[in-house]
Amino acid sequence: MMPGNIREFVSVVRVEGPLIAVEGVDDASYGELVDVRFPDGTVRRGEVLETRRGLAIVQVFGGTSDLDTDITSVRFTGSPMKIGVSRDMLGRILSGGGEPADGGGEVIPDVVMDVSGYSINPFAREYPQDFIETGISVIDGMNTLVRGQKLPVFSGSGMPHSHLAAQIARQARVLGEEEDFALVFGAMGITYEEAHYFEKEFRETGALEHTVLFVNHADDPAIERIITPRLALTAAEYLAFHEDMHVLVILQDITSYCEALREVSAAREEIPARRGYPGYMYTDLASIYERAGRIKGKKGSITQLPILTMPDDDITHPVPDLTGYITEGQIVLSRELHRKGIYPPVDVLPCLSRLMKGGIGEGKTRGDHSSVNNQLYASYARGRRIQNLVAVIGDESLSPADRLYLTFADRFEDEFVRQRHNEGRSIEETLSLAWKLLSIFPKEELKRIGEEDIERYYISGGA
């Protein structure tokens, strides 16, 4: 079928949730864009999900309320869903379907791009190794974000992941480089309060000037959430690989996206997999996450920070579980630290940044970064074990060394992890703070740090 082969049908025979079935269509293509004209004259976009024996199954992104099967018309456009993109998108707020939502006019496109993106040849990918300073010690010091990486945030309902995302968006920068930077924010199923918070935060800090917001509210059609991250990533790909910008993409909430996938799967009467989610959810999530990266010969890059809420704080839930397989680590927020009033409530022990090693060290952060990180992990883990032991048997039988580790764990949470919402620490400040805390131990306890670094950075007399 050639592009531009436009056909129109008035043969909707079934409506099932966000899906409609159209009869008499013999040449529809998977992913083809359709326009659904409702009885009141409104037009909603849709996409072909399936074709068989003259029947096309279409998902309608605006929902199917008020649809009349007798007079609703469906127009098949003969091309996949696309979006017009340009540098003028920066500073704009768009709906989850890509329509202007800030009172401004339509975006005048420089290029029209397929929202499904284009596969990147693995050989053309460049290994991510440029340190991104977020200004947040627990990330920069222990779970370093690298340009071109995909590093998700695992959170829970009611946790301050929105504040953390906004702070990273404000403060993130590549050390030693003055290059074009942009933020693309794709919001799926967020409340009006959260949307207002992001807009207000970005406006007041001036970040909105280099930001594109795609906002799908909680009361918008759930089916629209399926297209929102793809629109956001298409805009990011244009800015990164056509305009040579370094783009940070924040996607919130991936769990809402997966709920929309489950709704479509149920409407199609597919056999469910774990907890009712479709069996192809892994592949679908990969088609989003794998659009991050760097390409050889291109100046720009796409770094992803997906945020997902774990139902019942369950890290084994299918959404965080599959996300962990695809992405390059995770940042996990702790309910316990949140109850203590610690912000950001990052539990460093289950956290991981698989690309950290390539983004730190001499010439990037500092030569002692890796060993200090290892020592912090080991000391905090031992302190946490002692905290759990004390909760059961008390602290009367603790050795002097155990008491040091117990003190370290408390101070680590209160001084290293805890930061103000508007506080940005340089990597030098982060590492200096780490040495201040580690110096409460005698030198012989710092088994993971080399003697040269201990002699250079150890604070004699303790901290």
C-alpha positions as CSV (number, residue, x, y, z in Angstrom):
1,M,0.0,0.0,0.0
2,M,1.5,3.4,-1.0
3,P,1.6,6.3,1.5
4,G,-1.2,8.7,1.0
5,N,-3.7,6.0,0.1
6,I,-6.6,7.7,2.0
7,R,-9.8,5.6,2.5
8,E,-12.9,6.4,4.5
9,F,-15.3,3.9,6.0
10,V,-18.6,4.2,7.9
11,S,-18.6,0.6,9.0
12,V,-17.8,0.5,12.7
13,V,-19.3,-2.8,14.0
14,R,-18.0,-3.0,17.5
15,V,-16.7,-0.9,20.3
16,E,-14.8,-2.4,23.2
17,G,-13.2,0.0,25.6
18,P,-10.7,2.2,23.7
19,L,-10.9,-0.2,20.6
20,I,-13.2,-0.1,17.6
21,A,-13.6,-2.7,14.9
22,V,-14.1,-1.5,11.3
23,E,-15.4,-3.8,8.6
24,G,-14.6,-3.9,4.9
25,V,-10.9,-2.8,5.3
26,D,-8.7,-5.1,3.3
27,D,-5.5,-3.1,3.0
28,A,-4.9,-1.5,6.4
29,S,-1.3,-1.7,7.8
30,Y,-0.2,-2.2,11.4
31,G,0.5,1.1,13.0
32,E,-1.4,3.1,10.3
33,L,-2.8,6.4,11.5
34,V,-6.6,6.9,11.3
35,D,-8.9,9.8,12.0
36,V,-12.1,8.9,13.7
37,R,-14.9,11.5,13.1
38,F,-17.6,11.4,15.8
39,P,-21.3,12.4,15.4
40,D,-20.6,15.9,16.9
41,G,-17.9,16.6,14.3
42,T,-14.9,16.1,16.6
43,V,-12.0,14.1,15.2
44,R,-9.8,11.9,17.3
45,R,-6.7,10.1,16.2
46,G,-6.2,6.4,16.3
47,E,-3.9,3.7,15.3
48,V,-4.4,0.3,13.6
49,L,-3.5,-2.5,16.0
50,E,-4.6,-5.5,14.0
51,T,-6.0,-6.5,10.6
52,R,-7.7,-9.8,9.6
53,R,-10.2,-10.9,7.0
54,G,-11.4,-7.5,6.1
55,L,-11.6,-6.3,9.7
56,A,-9.3,-3.6,11.2
57,I,-9.0,-3.2,15.0
58,V,-8.2,0.5,15.8
59,Q,-7.2,2.0,19.2
60,V,-8.7,5.5,19.6
61,F,-6.4,7.8,21.6
62,G,-9.1,10.2,22.7
63,G,-11.4,7.5,24.0
64,T,-14.6,6.1,22.5
65,S,-17.3,7.9,24.5
66,D,-20.2,9.3,22.5
67,L,-19.3,7.1,19.5
68,D,-22.3,6.0,17.4
69,T,-21.5,3.0,15.3
70,D,-24.1,3.9,12.7
71,I,-22.7,7.3,11.7
72,T,-19.1,7.5,13.0
73,S,-16.6,7.5,10.1
74,V,-13.1,6.2,10.1
75,R,-10.5,7.6,7.7
76,F,-7.4,5.6,7.0
77,T,-4.5,7.8,6.1
78,G,-2.1,5.3,4.6
79,S,0.9,6.4,6.8
80,P,2.1,5.8,10.3
81,M,1.6,8.3,13.1
82,K,3.9,11.2,12.9
83,I,4.6,14.5,14.7
84,G,6.0,17.8,13.4
85,V,9.1,18.8,15.4
86,S,11.3,21.9,15.5
87,R,13.5,23.7,17.9
88,D,10.6,26.0,18.5
89,M,9.1,23.3,20.6
90,L,11.3,24.4,23.5
91,G,9.4,26.3,26.1
92,R,6.1,24.7,25.0
93,I,3.5,22.7,26.9
94,L,1.7,20.1,24.9
95,S,-1.0,17.6,25.7
96,G,-0.3,13.9,25.9
97,G,-1.4,13.6,22.3
98,G,0.9,16.4,21.1
99,E,-1.6,19.2,20.8
100,P,-0.8,22.7,22.2
101,A,-1.9,23.0,25.8
102,D,-0.4,26.3,26.8
103,G,-2.6,28.7,24.8
104,G,0.1,29.0,22.0
105,G,-0.4,28.2,18.4
106,E,0.5,25.0,16.6
107,V,4.2,24.1,16.4
108,I,5.6,25.0,12.9
109,P,7.6,21.9,12.0
110,D,11.0,21.7,10.5
111,V,10.7,18.0,10.1
112,V,7.9,15.5,10.4
113,M,9.0,12.3,12.1
114,D,7.5,8.8,12.8
115,V,6.7,8.6,16.5
116,S,7.8,4.9,16.6
117,G,11.4,6.1,16.1
118,Y,14.1,4.5,14.1
119,S,16.3,1.5,15.1
120,I,19.8,2.4,16.0
121,N,22.5,0.1,14.6
122,P,24.2,-1.4,17.7
123,F,27.5,-0.9,16.0
124,A,26.7,2.8,15.6
125,R,26.1,3.3,19.3
126,E,28.8,5.0,21.3
127,Y,29.6,3.8,24.8
128,P,28.2,6.3,27.4
129,Q,31.1,7.6,29.5
130,D,30.5,11.3,30.2
131,F,29.6,12.1,33.8
132,I,26.4,14.1,34.4
133,E,26.5,16.1,37.6
134,T,23.0,16.3,39.1
135,G,24.0,18.1,42.2
136,I,22.6,15.3,44.4
137,S,25.3,13.5,46.4
138,V,23.6,10.1,46.7
139,I,23.4,10.0,42.9
140,D,26.6,11.7,41.9
141,G,28.7,9.9,44.5
142,M,27.2,6.5,44.5
143,N,24.9,6.0,41.5
144,T,26.4,8.2,38.9
145,L,24.3,9.2,35.9
146,V,26.2,9.0,32.6
147,R,25.2,10.8,29.4
148,G,23.3,8.4,27.1
149,Q,22.3,6.2,30.0
150,K,18.8,5.0,31.0
151,L,18.5,5.1,34.8
152,P,15.0,4.6,36.2
153,V,13.7,5.8,39.6
154,F,11.7,3.2,41.5
155,S,9.4,5.0,43.8
156,G,6.1,4.4,45.7
157,S,2.8,6.2,46.0
158,G,3.1,9.4,47.9
159,M,6.9,9.6,47.7
160,P,8.7,12.7,46.5
161,H,9.8,11.4,43.1
162,S,8.3,14.5,41.4
163,H,10.5,16.8,43.5
164,L,13.5,14.7,42.8
165,A,12.8,14.7,39.0
166,A,12.4,18.5,39.1
167,Q,15.6,19.0,41.0
168,I,17.6,16.8,38.6
169,A,16.0,18.7,35.7
170,R,17.1,22.0,37.1
171,Q,20.6,21.0,38.2
172,A,21.9,18.4,35.7
173,R,25.0,19.4,33.7
174,V,28.0,17.9,32.0
175,L,31.2,19.0,33.7
176,G,33.6,21.2,31.8
177,E,31.3,21.6,28.8
178,E,29.1,24.5,27.7
179,E,26.8,22.7,25.2
180,D,23.2,23.0,24.2
181,F,21.1,21.2,26.8
182,A,17.3,20.4,26.6
183,L,14.8,18.6,28.8
184,V,11.9,16.6,27.4
185,F,9.3,15.7,30.0
186,G,6.6,13.1,29.2
187,A,4.0,12.9,31.9
188,M,1.5,10.0,31.9
189,G,-1.5,9.9,34.2
190,I,-0.2,12.6,36.6
191,T,-2.5,14.8,38.7
192,Y,-3.2,18.4,38.0
193,E,-1.3,19.2,41.2
194,E,1.8,17.5,39.9
195,A,1.5,19.1,36.5
196,H,1.1,22.5,38.1
197,Y,4.2,21.8,40.3
198,F,6.4,21.0,37.3
199,E,5.2,23.9,35.3
200,K,5.6,26.3,38.2
201,E,9.1,24.9,39.1
202,F,10.3,25.2,35.5
203,R,9.0,28.7,35.0
204,E,10.4,30.1,38.2
205,T,13.8,28.6,37.6
206,G,14.0,29.6,33.9
207,A,14.2,25.9,33.0
208,L,11.1,26.0,30.8
209,E,13.0,27.9,28.1
210,H,14.9,24.7,27.2
211,T,12.1,22.3,28.1
212,V,9.3,20.5,26.2
213,L,6.4,19.2,28.3
214,F,4.0,16.5,27.1
215,V,1.3,16.2,29.8
216,N,-1.4,13.5,30.0
217,H,-3.4,14.2,33.1
218,A,-5.0,11.5,35.3
219,D,-8.5,12.3,33.9
220,D,-7.4,12.2,30.3
221,P,-8.1,9.0,28.3
222,A,-5.9,6.3,29.6
223,I,-5.3,5.1,26.0
224,E,-3.6,8.4,25.2
225,R,-0.8,7.4,27.6
226,I,0.4,4.8,25.1
227,I,1.4,7.5,22.6
228,T,2.7,10.1,25.0
229,P,6.2,8.7,25.7
230,R,6.7,8.0,21.9
231,L,5.8,11.7,21.1
232,A,8.3,12.8,23.8
233,L,11.1,10.6,22.6
234,T,10.5,11.7,19.0
235,A,10.9,15.3,20.0
236,A,14.1,14.3,22.0
237,E,15.5,12.5,19.0
238,Y,15.0,15.5,16.8
239,L,16.7,17.8,19.3
240,A,19.6,15.4,19.9
241,F,20.4,14.1,16.5
242,H,19.2,17.0,14.3
243,E,20.0,20.0,16.6
244,D,23.0,18.5,18.3
245,M,21.6,19.0,21.8
246,H,22.1,16.9,24.9
247,V,18.6,15.9,26.0
248,L,17.5,14.6,29.3
249,V,14.2,12.7,29.0
250,I,12.1,12.3,32.1
251,L,9.1,9.9,31.8
252,Q,6.6,9.8,34.6
253,D,4.8,7.5,35.4
254,I,5.8,4.3,33.5
255,T,3.4,2.3,35.7
256,S,0.5,4.4,34.3
257,Y,1.7,3.6,30.8
258,C,1.7,-0.1,31.6
259,E,-1.8,0.1,33.0
260,A,-2.9,1.5,29.7
261,L,-1.2,-1.4,27.9
262,R,-3.1,-3.8,30.2
263,E,-6.4,-2.0,29.4
264,V,-5.8,-2.4,25.6
265,S,-4.8,-6.0,26.1
266,A,-7.9,-6.8,28.1
267,A,-10.1,-5.2,25.4
268,R,-8.4,-7.4,22.8
269,E,-9.2,-10.4,24.9
270,E,-5.5,-11.5,24.9
271,I,-4.3,-14.1,27.2
272,P,-2.8,-12.2,30.2
273,A,0.7,-12.8,31.7
274,R,1.9,-11.8,35.1
275,R,-0.8,-9.9,37.1
276,G,-2.9,-9.4,34.0
277,Y,-0.2,-7.5,32.0
278,P,0.3,-8.5,28.4
279,G,3.0,-10.9,27.6
280,Y,4.6,-8.5,25.2
281,M,5.1,-5.8,27.8
282,Y,8.9,-6.5,28.0
283,T,9.3,-5.8,24.3
284,D,7.0,-2.8,24.4
285,L,9.0,-1.2,27.3
286,A,12.3,-2.0,25.5
287,S,11.0,-0.1,22.4
288,I,10.8,3.0,24.7
289,Y,14.0,2.6,26.8
290,E,16.3,1.6,24.0
291,R,15.7,5.0,22.3
292,A,18.3,6.5,24.7
293,G,21.9,6.6,23.9
294,R,24.7,8.2,21.8
295,I,25.5,7.7,18.1
296,K,28.9,7.8,16.6
297,G,29.5,10.9,14.6
298,K,26.6,12.8,16.3
299,K,27.2,15.5,18.9
300,G,23.9,15.1,20.6
301,S,22.7,12.5,23.1
302,I,19.6,11.2,24.8
303,T,19.7,10.3,28.5
304,Q,16.6,8.8,30.0
305,L,15.3,9.0,33.6
306,P,12.1,7.0,33.7
307,I,10.1,7.2,36.9
308,L,7.7,4.4,38.0
309,T,5.7,3.9,41.1
310,M,5.8,0.4,42.5
311,P,2.3,-0.9,43.7
312,D,2.6,-1.7,47.4
313,D,6.3,-0.7,47.2
314,D,6.8,-4.2,45.6
315,I,10.1,-4.1,43.6
316,T,9.2,-7.6,42.2
317,H,6.1,-6.2,40.6
318,P,6.2,-6.8,36.8
319,V,6.8,-3.1,35.9
320,P,9.9,-2.5,37.9
321,D,11.1,-6.1,37.4
322,L,11.0,-5.8,33.6
323,T,12.4,-2.3,33.7
324,G,15.4,-3.5,35.7
325,Y,16.2,-6.0,33.0
326,I,16.2,-3.5,30.2
327,T,17.8,-0.4,31.8
328,E,21.3,0.2,33.2
329,G,20.6,0.3,36.9
330,Q,18.0,1.8,39.2
331,I,17.5,4.4,41.9
332,V,15.3,3.1,44.7
333,L,13.4,5.4,47.0
334,S,12.8,4.2,50.6
335,R,9.6,4.5,52.5
336,E,11.5,4.2,55.8
337,L,13.8,7.1,55.0
338,H,10.8,9.2,53.8
339,R,9.1,8.6,57.2
340,K,12.3,9.9,58.9
341,G,11.9,13.1,56.9
342,I,15.0,12.5,54.8
343,Y,15.0,14.0,51.3
344,P,15.8,12.6,48.8
345,P,14.8,9.2,50.5
346,V,17.2,7.2,48.3
347,D,18.1,3.7,49.7
348,V,21.6,3.3,48.4
349,L,21.9,-0.5,49.0
350,P,19.5,-1.7,46.3
351,C,20.5,1.1,44.0
352,L,22.9,0.5,41.0
353,S,24.3,2.4,38.1
354,R,25.8,-0.1,35.7
355,L,27.6,2.5,33.6
356,M,29.0,4.4,36.6
357,K,32.5,2.9,36.2
358,G,33.0,4.4,32.7
359,G,31.9,7.9,33.9
360,I,34.1,8.4,36.9
361,G,37.7,8.6,37.8
362,E,40.7,10.9,37.0
363,G,39.8,13.5,34.4
364,K,36.1,12.9,34.8
365,T,35.3,13.3,38.5
366,R,38.3,12.5,40.8
367,G,40.7,9.6,41.1
368,D,39.5,8.5,44.5
369,H,35.8,8.4,43.4
370,S,35.5,4.6,42.8
371,S,37.2,3.5,46.0
372,V,35.3,6.1,48.1
373,N,32.1,4.8,46.6
374,N,33.0,1.2,47.5
375,Q,34.0,2.1,51.1
376,L,30.7,4.1,51.6
377,Y,28.7,1.1,50.4
378,A,30.5,-1.4,52.6
379,S,30.4,0.8,55.7
380,Y,26.8,1.8,55.4
381,A,25.8,-1.9,54.7
382,R,27.5,-3.0,57.9
383,G,25.9,-0.1,59.8
384,R,22.5,-1.1,58.6
385,R,23.1,-4.7,59.7
386,I,24.0,-3.5,63.2
387,Q,20.9,-1.3,63.2
388,N,18.8,-4.4,62.6
389,L,20.6,-6.3,65.2
390,V,20.2,-3.6,67.8
391,A,16.4,-3.5,67.1
392,V,16.3,-7.1,68.3
393,I,18.9,-7.5,71.1
394,G,19.7,-4.0,72.1
395,D,23.1,-2.3,72.0
396,E,24.7,-3.4,75.3
397,S,26.9,-6.1,73.7
398,L,28.2,-3.9,70.8
399,S,31.9,-3.6,70.4
400,P,33.5,-0.1,70.0
401,A,33.9,-0.8,66.2
402,D,30.2,-1.7,65.9
403,R,29.3,1.5,67.6
404,L,31.4,3.4,65.1
405,Y,29.5,1.8,62.2
406,L,26.2,2.5,63.9
407,T,27.1,6.2,64.2
408,F,28.3,6.2,60.6
409,A,25.0,4.8,59.3
410,D,23.0,7.5,61.1
411,R,25.3,10.3,60.0
412,F,25.5,9.0,56.4
413,E,21.7,9.2,56.2
414,D,21.5,12.6,57.9
415,E,24.4,14.4,56.3
416,F,25.2,12.6,53.0
417,V,21.8,11.4,51.8
418,R,19.8,14.4,53.2
419,Q,19.7,17.5,51.0
420,R,17.5,20.5,50.6
421,H,15.2,20.7,47.6
422,N,17.1,23.7,46.2
423,E,20.6,22.5,47.2
424,G,23.1,21.5,44.5
425,R,26.4,20.0,45.5
426,S,29.4,19.8,43.2
427,I,31.1,16.5,42.9
428,E,34.0,17.9,44.8
429,E,31.7,18.9,47.7
430,T,30.1,15.4,47.6
431,L,33.5,13.6,47.8
432,S,34.7,16.0,50.5
433,L,31.6,15.2,52.5
434,A,32.2,11.5,52.0
435,W,35.8,11.8,53.4
436,K,34.5,13.8,56.3
437,L,32.2,10.9,57.2
438,L,34.7,8.1,56.5
439,S,37.3,9.9,58.7
440,I,35.4,8.9,61.9
441,F,37.0,5.4,61.3
442,P,40.6,4.7,62.0
443,K,42.7,4.4,58.9
444,E,43.0,0.6,59.1
445,E,39.2,0.3,58.8
446,L,39.2,1.9,55.3
447,K,40.1,-1.4,53.6
448,R,38.7,-0.5,50.2
449,I,40.7,2.7,49.7
450,G,44.3,2.9,48.6
451,E,47.0,4.3,50.9
452,E,47.8,7.2,48.6
453,D,44.2,8.4,48.7
454,I,44.0,7.9,52.5
455,E,47.1,10.0,53.0
456,R,45.8,12.7,50.7
457,Y,42.2,13.0,51.8
458,Y,41.9,11.5,55.3
459,I,40.9,14.1,57.9
460,S,43.1,13.4,60.9
461,G,41.5,13.6,64.3
462,G,38.1,12.5,62.9
463,A,35.2,14.6,61.8
